[in-house]
Amino acid sequence: MPLKIRWVKREYFGIALMLFGLCAIFQAFYIFIAQYFLSIGNYLVIILIPIGVIFALFYCSIIIYESYAQVQRSRKIKRGFAKRIIEKVRFRKLLEAPVVRPLLIIFAIFSVFFFPSYFISIIWFNNIYSFVIAEVLGAIACIFIANIIERHYAKIQRY
């Protein structure tokens, strides 16, 4: 995954902190679900596995953000200085915010892979193993989808 690492510099540091914080809040929501609805009581599993998944989701969201940002930059260069005057709906404006789109993609993919894999694996394993399998499978699916978006949508140049 060819990604320009400029996230520690001044211009992207705030966006990186927002992406990381929202990924952590998303995993805190899944920890809540795991403890109270899925009856997982092992605190090592509840703490350590989601920490790794937070970093995986953060990396995926950075990749998708950078992909969309590069497409926007190339469109802006091709379009020049033309003004586009179109009135947009508030919900559409929210979805076009640069931070929201990668997070919605990652959260949707993670949820789609987490719940079915948990309920399928609960048939053969206990709830702790099923939670670990579902978390890891969801994170791996997010990484693959981020790679697909990067390669086919953005076509990021190799650096």
Salt bridges, closest charged atoms under 4 A:
GLU66 OE2 - ARG6 NH2 3.65
GLU66 OE2 - ARG73 NH2 3.12
GLU96 OE1 - LYS88 NZ 2.73
GLU96 OE2 - ARG92 NE 3.24
